[in-house]
């Protein structure tokens, strides 16, 4: 997978984890259309999907209604028999229609209503995809683009639902914080952790080092200075060379 695709996938997974609590280990609910596309493009679902989600504990499941519908269609169309062999190898979950099977689309809608089990739906049917996005807004949808698995972008209604109910921290994150506080800190919900006093940082400009005051030279008195200059001049005048003093 390219780096750009990995970043896109991670952003979408983080969106569903923060807002709906859907995270590892993932459970992928596959329908007949997804298995048929995998057969046509020769995509090994059991190997490719865990690799795509980077989740070794990922589970792939289906429902009895989906298996029975694909089996019936396989009797009519010979190329769907291989799809039936693929879909029946996955784990089977209870859908609530045991003994009274319903069409696969109806079964999926009932299972994913409010998505309490945090499933990721894998399908290729665009009409059913739109229905699921209306019925269960927090359900991630996976599809195949030829041989490449792609996690669909959250629908507009899903994003609007999140923005409408956004309070800074989701209910799932709030519950996780409470559990972690009890486990690692031993703090109950009613107890409050005393806040640490913040150390105020001094951002004032550093003071320049004061230079030592230079010693001031006191000027000599005017009178003394004049007398000294006169004496020096007189001495200079009185000093003659020895040979001239004899003349």
SULZIBEL-V833038 format. One record per residue. N is the residue number from 1. RES is the residue in one small letter. BURIAL is b if it has 9 or more other ideal C-beta (glycine too) atoms within 8 Angstrom, else e. D_FIRST is the distance of its C-alpha to the first C-alpha in Angstrom with 2 decimals. Layout:
BEGIN
N/RES/BURIAL/D_FIRST, N/RES/BURIAL/D_FIRST
END
This chain:
BEGIN
1/x/e/0.00, 2/x/e/3.79, 3/x/e/6.58, 4/x/e/8.35, 5/x/e/6.41, 6/x/b/6.52, 7/x/e/10.09, 8/x/e/10.94, 9/x/b/10.23, 10/x/e/12.18, 11/x/e/14.92, 12/x/b/15.49, 13/x/b/15.65, 14/x/e/18.02, 15/x/b/20.05, 16/x/b/20.74, 17/x/b/21.46, 18/x/e/23.88, 19/x/b/25.69, 20/x/b/25.71, 21/x/e/25.02, 22/x/b/22.13, 23/x/e/20.14, 24/x/e/19.44, 25/x/e/20.38, 26/x/b/19.15, 27/x/b/21.18, 28/x/b/19.78, 29/x/b/22.63, 30/x/b/21.97, 31/x/b/24.43, 32/x/b/25.54, 33/x/b/23.72, 34/x/b/20.26, 35/x/b/21.43, 36/x/b/22.88, 37/x/b/19.72, 38/x/b/17.89, 39/x/b/20.90, 40/x/e/20.96, 41/x/b/17.37, 42/x/e/17.67, 43/x/b/14.97, 44/x/e/16.02, 45/x/b/16.05, 46/x/e/17.26, 47/x/e/14.47, 48/x/b/11.40, 49/x/b/12.40, 50/x/b/13.21, 51/x/e/9.96, 52/x/b/8.22, 53/x/b/11.06, 54/x/e/11.31, 55/x/b/14.89, 56/x/e/16.99, 57/x/e/19.95, 58/x/b/18.47, 59/x/b/21.10, 60/x/b/21.03, 61/x/b/24.43, 62/x/b/26.51, 63/x/b/30.15, 64/x/b/33.26, 65/x/b/33.73, 66/x/b/30.36, 67/x/b/31.14, 68/x/b/34.65, 69/x/b/33.66, 70/x/b/31.21, 71/x/b/33.95, 72/x/e/36.51, 73/x/b/34.38, 74/x/b/33.69, 75/x/e/37.45, 76/x/e/37.66, 77/x/e/34.66, 78/x/e/34.03, 79/x/e/30.32, 80/x/b/29.76, 81/x/e/31.17, 82/x/e/27.89, 83/x/b/26.25, 84/x/b/29.01, 85/x/e/28.33, 86/x/b/24.69, 87/x/b/25.57, 88/x/b/28.51, 89/x/e/26.62, 90/x/b/25.15, 91/x/e/27.22, 92/x/e/29.84, 93/x/b/30.71, 94/x/e/34.03, 95/x/b/34.08, 96/x/e/37.82, 97/x/b/38.69, 98/x/e/39.85, 99/x/e/42.68, 100/x/e/42.23, 101/x/b/38.90, 102/x/e/37.76, 103/x/e/35.31, 104/x/b/31.64, 105/x/b/31.09, 106/x/b/34.04, 107/x/b/32.99, 108/x/b/29.53, 109/x/b/31.29, 110/x/b/33.71, 111/x/b/31.16, 112/x/b/28.98, 113/x/e/31.97, 114/x/e/31.32, 115/x/b/28.62, 116/x/e/30.53, 117/x/e/28.30, 118/x/b/25.05, 119/x/b/23.29, 120/x/b/20.01, 121/x/b/20.96, 122/x/b/18.97, 123/x/b/20.74, 124/x/b/20.89, 125/x/b/24.38, 126/x/e/24.42, 127/x/e/28.05, 128/x/b/27.53, 129/x/b/24.54, 130/x/e/26.99, 131/x/b/29.61, 132/x/b/27.46, 133/x/b/26.50, 134/x/e/30.25, 135/x/e/31.35, 136/x/b/28.74, 137/x/b/27.26, 138/x/b/25.26, 139/x/b/23.28, 140/x/b/19.48, 141/x/b/18.63, 142/x/b/15.71, 143/x/b/15.58, 144/x/b/13.98, 145/x/e/13.19, 146/x/e/14.21, 147/x/e/11.86, 148/x/e/9.04, 149/x/b/10.11, 150/x/e/10.78, 151/x/b/13.00, 152/x/b/15.84, 153/x/e/17.29, 154/x/e/20.50, 155/x/e/23.49, 156/x/e/26.19, 157/x/b/28.67, 158/x/b/26.45, 159/x/b/26.13, 160/x/e/29.88, 161/x/b/30.67, 162/x/b/28.89, 163/x/e/30.68, 164/x/e/33.96, 165/x/e/33.82, 166/x/e/32.36, 167/x/e/34.70, 168/x/e/32.71, 169/x/e/31.71, 170/x/b/30.65, 171/x/e/32.85, 172/x/b/30.17, 173/x/b/29.70, 174/x/b/33.50, 175/x/e/34.01, 176/x/e/31.48, 177/x/b/33.35, 178/x/b/36.62, 179/x/e/35.47, 180/x/b/34.18, 181/x/b/37.46, 182/x/b/39.52, 183/x/e/37.58, 184/x/e/37.27, 185/x/e/40.04, 186/x/e/42.45, 187/x/e/42.97, 188/x/e/44.09, 189/x/e/43.41, 190/x/e/46.92, 191/x/e/46.92, 192/x/e/45.75, 193/x/e/44.49, 194/x/e/46.87, 195/x/e/45.32, 196/x/e/45.45, 197/x/e/47.45, 198/x/e/45.46, 199/x/e/46.82, 200/x/e/47.72, 201/x/e/46.52, 202/x/e/49.06, 203/x/e/47.55, 204/x/e/50.98, 205/x/e/51.34, 206/x/e/52.77, 207/x/e/56.51, 208/x/e/57.81, 209/x/e/60.00, 210/x/e/63.63, 211/x/e/65.61, 212/x/e/68.83, 213/x/e/71.78, 214/x/e/73.62, 215/x/e/77.19, 216/x/e/79.50, 217/x/e/82.38, 218/x/e/85.50, 219/x/e/87.52, 220/x/e/91.00, 221/x/e/93.93, 222/x/e/95.40, 223/x/e/98.87, 224/x/e/97.97, 225/x/b/95.76, 226/x/e/98.54, 227/x/e/101.17, 228/x/e/98.94, 229/x/e/98.26, 230/x/e/102.01, 231/x/e/102.88, 232/x/e/100.36, 233/x/e/101.82, 234/x/e/105.38, 235/x/e/104.50, 236/x/e/103.04, 237/x/e/106.26, 238/x/e/108.58, 239/x/e/106.95, 240/x/e/108.76, 241/x/e/108.79, 242/x/e/111.57, 243/x/e/113.42, 244/x/e/113.68, 245/x/e/115.09, 246/x/e/118.29, 247/x/e/119.19
END
